[in-house]
Amino acid sequence: MTPATPAIRLTGLTKTFGAVRAVDDLDLDIAAGEFFSMLGPSGSGKTTVLRLIAGFELPTSGTVSLLGQDVTTRAPFDRDVNTVFQDYALFPHMSVLDNVSYGLRVRGMGKREREERARAALDAVALGGFGDRKPSQLSGGQRQRVALARATVVQPKVLLLDEPLGALDLKLREQMQVELKELQRSLGITFIFVTHDQEEALTLSDRIAVFNNGRIEQLGTPAEIYEAPASPFVASFVGTSNIFDETESREMLKLPGTNSIRPEKVTLHPPASTPAGGTISLEGTIAEVIYLGTSTRLLLELAGGKRLTVLEQNASSRSTGDRRAARVDARFAASDIVQLAAPA
């Protein structure tokens, strides 16, 4: 193994279920110490890839390597990885400390050492005083922390997380996202995170693979995925995008191909005012105003019936209703337009 050896290398990985190709000839390297997210809708193949890495499924073809070692046919218990699931899977009859130390007990570690390691793992997830409690005495967020402590106490080379925050309410999810990233940084373990929540992936990840139909549609940093989507699918799935097909692009943007502009890049101005140089201006009517708390989403009706979404930060208080039916110019810099597909 060399310093450049990836934590996980997938080569030609394919998994079929009957006539369905759930994973389609996938090549992917995930670096050691990386927080890597696999993002995509249901049925895109991301969870199947996670199960292939864990050993819960065997590939139809291709290989899975862990730190340079081919583990394609090894059983799950014979791979130096661990998995955290959405449902926690804690033993209800055991104390929190016994749940966390269970994996060490299975490995034959002595009681004193495994309890010391388990207490240190609980300290790392801010549950140092909860070792004597049962899982039923904990909140959902606390149970998720216990599951994380149990998974990390055995010091796996790779930690697999299968939508672990999906059952939590929004406030707790946001809190756990921060804690999860801090935990990953402190441990230095490779985290592979599966989610269908694009905001969660953007928040947590060093890199993201956007999955669609068993393939990776785009691979990159959160900023690359969001600011420069490679296809209409990525532009519409990761965040919100205003997509102009080839005909709309030529008529409205004076550009070839299929293009997109993010809603927060668009600003509204009084009609007939003079736009700055390098700015595209489109006349429209405000059809809907949706108050979101920190921001307001406006839907504009453009010529020909196309709708444009605009996102404004609520830096000052304003009514959500008195702007409907107002005529405005929607403007955005030509440099903020992203071409999603070249002309056919």
N, C-alpha and C positions, 0 to 999 in steps of 0.2 A: 504493500500500500504506500502511495506517495501522498504528499500534502494536498495534491490536487484531486485525489480520489474522491468522487462524490459519495455522500452518505447513501443515496439510493440511485441506482441506474436501471432504467427500464429500456429494454432493447427489443424492438419488433413485437411488443406485447399485444396480444390479441386474445379476446375472450368472446366466445359465441355461446348463446343459449338457443339451440335450435337454429332457426333462420336469422336470428337477431345477432348482429355484431355489436355487443355492448361496449367493447374496447377494440379499436380498429388500428392495428399496426403502430402502436405508440412507442416513440423514442423520447426519453426524458431523463435528465440528470438533475438531482436535487443536492445542493451543496451541504456539507457538514456544518452544523450550527445555524442553518437557515430556518426562518419561519416561512414555510411554503404553503400556499392555499390553493386548493382545487375548487374552482367556482363554476357553477352551472346549474341549469334547471333540472328537475326530476327527469331521470332517464337519459342524462347526458353522458354517463359513464364514470363520473367522478368517484362514486362510492364503490363501484366495482374495482376500480384501480386501487383504492385503499384496501379492499379485501384481498386483492392479489398480493399487495405488499405485505399484508399481515399474515398471509398463508391460509386465510379462511376459504379462498377459492384458488384453484390451480388454473394457469393459463391454457388456452387452446394451443397457443404457440408463443414463442418469445421467452425472454429471461428476465428475472428480477435479481439484482445484485445489491448486497448490503456491504458497504465499505470494501468493495473489491471482491467479495466472496459471493459466488452464485448460490442463492438460497431458493431457487425456483421451486424445487420439489420438497423442501424441508417443511416439517410440520410447524404450526404456529409457535409452539413452546420451544422450538429449536431455532428460533430467530431472535436476535437481540433487539426486538421491538416490543412496544406495549401499546394498548389501545384504550382510549377513553370514549365511552358511548354516551348518547344523549340521555339514556335512562339510568345512568350511574352504576347500576348492577352491584350495589353494596349488599353485604350479607346482613339482613335485618337483626339476627340474633347475636351478632358480634358487636363489641364496642368499636368506637371509631379507631382507637389505637390498634385493636386486633385486625380490623379491616385493612388498615394501612400496612401493617407488618405481615399480612398473610403471604404475600409473594416471597418475602424473605424466609418465612417458615418453610414454605414448599422447597426452597433452595437449600434447606438444611442449616441455616444460620442459627447460632445460639440465641437463647431468649434475651439475655442482657443486651447483646449487640443489636439485635433486630429492633428491640424497643427503643434503644438510643437513636437508631437510624429513623425509626417511624416518628419519634417525637421531633426530630430535626426536620423531617418532611412536613409535619403539621405546622411547625413554626414557619416554614417557608411559605405556606399558604394562609398564614395568619389565623391558625386554629390551635395554637399551642395549649390552650386550657380546655380543649374539648375531647381529649382522649378517652375519658371514661363514659362519655355519652353514647347512646345508641343512635343509629341513623334516623329513626323516627322522631328524635328530639331535636333535629336540626332543620333549618330552613332549606329551600331548594338550592340557594346559592352556596350554603355551607356544605351540603351533600356533594355538590359539584366540586368544591375544593377538596373534599375528602377523596373523591375519585381521582383527582389530579395528583394528590399526595401519594395515593396507593400506586398509581402508574409510574410516578417518577422515583419512588424510593428504591426501586431495583436498579436505577441508573441505566435505563436502556439507551442504546445508541440513537434510536429514533422513536419518537412518540407520535402515534397516530390518533387524531381527534375527529370522530365522526359526528359532526354537528352537535358538539357537546353543550352548546348554550341554547339550543332550540327550544327547550322547555321552560326557559326563564322569562320573566316579564321584562319589558323594555328597559326599565331603569337598572335592573339587576344585570341584564345582558351587557349594558354599556359599562357598568362597573367591572364585570368579570372580564371584558375585553382588555381593559387596562391592566388588570391583575395578571391575566394570562400572558400578555406580552412581557411584562416585567419578570414573571416567573421564567419564561423561556430565555430571556437575556441572562438572568442570574445563573441558570443551570447550564447554559451553553449546549443544550440538547437540540437536535434537529426535530422541529415540529412540522408535521404534515396535517393540514387542517382542511376538512371537507365542509363546505357550506353552500347554500343557495342564496345567501344574503350578501349582496354585493357591497353594501356599506361595511359589513363585518370584515369581509376580505380586504377591502381598502384600508381599514383601520389597523389590522393586525400584521399584514404580510410584508416580508421582504420582496417576494415575488409571487405572482399569481398566474395560474394556468386557467384560462377560460375554456371550459369543455362544451362541446356541442356534437351530438350524434357520434359519441365514442372517440372523438378526435379533439386535439387542442386547437381551438380557433385562434388563440393568441396567448403568448407567453411574455411576461415582462413585469416591471415594477408597477406598483399601484399608479404612480403618476403616468407611466407610459400607457397603461391600459385605459386610464380615464381620459387623458389628454389627447391620445393618438390612437383611438380604436382602429383595428385593422379591417373591420368588416361591419356591415349593417347590423349583424347579429350582436357583436360586441358592443357597438354604440347604443343599441336599444336595451340590451340586458344589463350592462354596467352603467347605472345611473339612467338619466333621461336625456334623449337627444332629439333634436329636430332634424329629421332626415329628408333630404330633397332628392328625389329620383332623377334620372338623367334628363327627362323633359323639364321638370321643375328647376333643376340646376341651370339649364341653359336659359330658361325664360326669366327666372327671378335673380339668379346669382351671376349670370353671364359666365358660367364655368362649365366645363365638360364633366362627364361622369356622375357618380352618386356622391353626395357630400352631406356633411352634418355640422351642426352648431349646437353647443351646449346651452341650455336655457339661461344660465347665470352669465353668459357672455353677451346676452342681448339686453339693450337698454331702450327705454321708451322716451319719446320726445314729442313735443307739439308738432302737428302736421305742417308741412311746408317750410319748416326751419331748415337752415343750411347744414348738411352733415359735414363732418371733418373729412379730410382727404384719406383715402384708403378705407373708407367706410361704406358698407352696403346698407341701403335704407329701403324698407318695405312698408307700404301703407297698409293699415289694417284697422279693424274695429275690435275693441275689447268685448269678448263674448262672455267671459266668466272670470270671476275673481275668487280665489280660494285662499283663505287665511290659514297659515300653518304655524303661527306662533312666532318663530324666529324669522320666518320669511313669508312671502306671499307669492302664490303661483297664479299667473294670468294667462288666459287662453285668448289668442288673437285670431280673428277671422281675416284671412288675407284674400286677395283677388283670386277668383276661381274656386273658392271654398276651402283652400288649404288652411290648416290651423297651425299656429306657432305657439310654443310654450315659452313663457318668460318667467324667470325667477328673480324676485327682488328681495334683498335683505330688509328687514323691518327696523332700519336705523332710527326711524321716527314714526310716530303714530299716525295712521291714516285710515279712513273708512274703507271697508271691503266692498261696499255696494255702490257708492256714488260714481265709480269709474266705468261701470258697465255701459256699453253702447258708445263710449267715447272714441273718437277718431284719433289715432296716434301713428307715429312713424316708429317702427322697430328697427334698431340699428345695431350693427356689430362689425368688428374689424374683419376685413378680408383675411388677415393673417390668422384669425381664430377658426377659420373654416377648415375642416378635416375632410380630405377626399377618402371615401370608403371604397370606391371601386372606379377603375378607369373606364373610359367610354367603351361600350360594347363593340 
